[in-house]
Amino acid sequence: MKPINTIIDLLPQLSVQELDQVKTRIAFLSQYAISNPGEIDDWLLRGIIRVANDRGFGDEVPIYLQIPNNRSYRGYRDKAKRVRDLFENAIPKLTKTEKAVLGQLLAECLCTRLKAYRGVSFLALMHSVEQVPEAFEDAFPGYLQMHLAHVPIRGLAALNKGNK
């Protein structure tokens, strides 16, 4: 029997107070539970998850990925926001598709950078997200500085669109 069926069978037996506790817990968990990477609002994190899956270490990604506070994954939230802001400012008017491509490209660049001096894993990517601009610079020297970061992104987005 599936755990969900056990829970559903148990619910009618709970008191009002116990049901209220269940409701509170579900509300808390729901704000962090991600069952589908497409539901994640963070395009960089979606890229990291996609690359983890493509490179064969997707099983390291938690089923319910929780980043409950700024200290989780060594400050992922704040570091990732700075990276996203940098690239969103460098490449104006990014479409949703371009953001998805950008997230995946940046995660690939970070993998390449990390592989040079340490093992690559989901945790390593999450902990090293602040190195993304340098990893992009390694792969595309001068593109950010010369305001050309859009070139590889728009080219890859066009390729992806053509392959569908």
Wavefront OBJ file of the C-alpha trace (Angstrom):
o trace
v 0.000 0.000 0.000
v 1.295 3.461 -0.911
v 2.079 5.852 1.965
v -0.434 8.358 0.604
v -3.216 5.783 0.886
v -2.216 5.063 4.482
v -2.366 8.782 5.276
v -5.762 9.173 3.582
v -7.132 6.197 5.521
v -5.794 7.629 8.781
v -7.205 11.165 8.383
v -10.817 10.389 9.424
v -9.520 8.933 12.694
v -7.741 12.168 13.727
v -9.148 14.728 16.123
v -9.792 18.321 15.052
v -6.597 19.395 16.842
v -4.560 16.678 15.094
v -6.066 17.619 11.714
v -5.104 21.218 12.370
v -1.512 20.095 13.048
v -1.523 18.101 9.798
v -2.860 21.135 7.907
v -0.123 23.370 9.374
v 2.590 20.868 8.502
v 1.303 20.444 4.945
v 1.212 24.220 4.460
v 4.804 24.468 5.709
v 6.081 21.643 3.501
v 4.139 22.862 0.461
v 6.050 26.113 0.330
v 9.275 24.182 -0.296
v 8.152 20.989 -2.007
v 9.119 20.735 -5.645
v 7.967 17.665 -7.493
v 8.805 18.950 -10.964
v 11.849 21.101 -11.800
v 9.607 23.063 -14.185
v 7.755 24.372 -11.130
v 10.886 25.997 -9.711
v 10.894 29.772 -10.129
v 14.713 29.952 -10.145
v 15.945 29.449 -13.738
v 19.526 28.927 -12.549
v 18.459 26.144 -10.178
v 16.415 24.526 -12.970
v 19.577 24.584 -15.093
v 21.621 22.984 -12.322
v 19.028 20.231 -11.889
v 18.887 19.629 -15.650
v 22.672 19.372 -15.900
v 22.781 17.062 -12.869
v 20.285 14.791 -14.626
v 22.097 14.986 -17.970
v 25.476 14.217 -16.398
v 24.193 11.248 -14.441
v 24.098 12.578 -10.893
v 20.448 13.628 -10.874
v 19.784 11.062 -8.154
v 21.635 13.453 -5.798
v 18.908 16.087 -6.238
v 16.489 15.787 -3.304
v 12.948 14.802 -4.297
v 11.675 17.678 -2.178
v 14.302 20.319 -2.700
v 14.224 22.687 0.252
v 16.131 25.937 0.412
v 14.384 27.244 3.520
v 16.749 30.074 4.412
v 19.700 32.125 3.232
v 22.231 29.783 4.860
v 20.999 26.656 3.068
v 23.479 25.206 0.581
v 26.100 27.694 1.808
v 24.014 30.743 1.006
v 22.646 29.558 -2.342
v 19.676 31.967 -2.332
v 21.725 35.156 -2.061
v 24.553 33.971 -4.293
v 22.165 32.711 -6.977
v 20.182 35.955 -6.890
v 23.356 37.954 -7.531
v 24.255 35.647 -10.439
v 20.738 35.809 -11.912
v 20.677 39.598 -11.567
v 24.088 39.906 -13.233
v 23.032 37.889 -16.270
v 19.531 39.346 -16.486
v 21.104 42.826 -16.552
v 23.767 41.738 -19.045
v 21.172 40.180 -21.357
v 18.078 42.393 -21.389
v 14.628 41.062 -22.234
v 15.403 37.375 -21.735
v 12.513 35.157 -22.720
v 11.488 32.211 -20.565
v 13.139 29.841 -23.063
v 16.342 31.877 -23.061
v 16.425 31.819 -19.254
v 16.097 28.037 -19.312
v 18.930 27.772 -21.855
v 21.022 30.256 -19.874
v 20.536 28.306 -16.640
v 21.654 25.106 -18.294
v 24.615 26.749 -20.057
v 25.802 28.388 -16.830
v 25.506 25.089 -14.958
v 27.545 23.376 -17.698
v 30.191 26.109 -17.469
v 30.315 25.658 -13.692
v 30.689 21.873 -14.073
v 33.639 22.381 -16.399
v 35.261 24.812 -13.970
v 34.732 22.546 -10.951
v 35.965 19.457 -12.785
v 39.371 21.127 -13.168
v 40.051 21.022 -9.420
v 37.419 18.914 -7.642
v 34.650 16.420 -8.149
v 31.386 17.526 -9.649
v 28.139 16.778 -7.844
v 24.806 18.439 -7.225
v 26.054 19.614 -3.835
v 29.281 20.994 -5.343
v 27.266 22.973 -7.905
v 24.951 24.376 -5.235
v 27.865 25.307 -2.970
v 29.849 26.923 -5.799
v 27.126 28.929 -7.529
v 29.009 32.197 -6.846
v 31.670 30.990 -9.307
v 29.233 31.016 -12.242
v 30.377 34.393 -13.656
v 34.007 33.215 -13.648
v 32.986 29.893 -15.195
v 31.125 31.753 -17.959
v 34.199 33.956 -18.456
v 36.365 30.810 -18.765
v 34.084 29.478 -21.498
v 33.361 32.781 -23.246
v 36.265 35.156 -22.509
v 35.269 38.820 -22.601
v 31.624 38.235 -23.580
v 30.221 39.744 -20.368
v 32.569 42.719 -20.425
v 31.893 43.425 -24.119
v 28.109 43.044 -23.601
v 27.994 39.976 -25.849
v 26.652 37.450 -23.326
v 23.453 37.250 -25.367
v 25.255 35.714 -28.367
v 25.710 32.116 -27.079
v 22.357 32.193 -25.254
v 20.278 33.334 -28.210
v 22.179 30.965 -30.516
v 21.502 27.975 -28.241
v 17.868 29.014 -27.757
v 17.447 29.125 -31.543
v 19.043 25.682 -31.858
v 16.758 24.273 -29.153
v 13.715 25.758 -30.866
v 14.793 24.222 -34.182
v 15.249 20.763 -32.610
v 11.686 20.589 -31.305
l 1 2 3 4 5 6 7 8 9 10 11 12 13 14 15 16 17 18 19 20 21 22 23 24 25 26 27 28 29 30 31 32 33 34 35 36 37 38 39 40 41 42 43 44 45 46 47 48 49 50 51 52 53 54 55 56 57 58 59 60 61 62 63 64 65 66 67 68 69 70 71 72 73 74 75 76 77 78 79 80 81 82 83 84 85 86 87 88 89 90 91 92 93 94 95 96 97 98 99 100 101 102 103 104 105 106 107 108 109 110 111 112 113 114 115 116 117 118 119 120 121 122 123 124 125 126 127 128 129 130 131 132 133 134 135 136 137 138 139 140 141 142 143 144 145 146 147 148 149 150 151 152 153 154 155 156 157 158 159 160 161 162 163 164
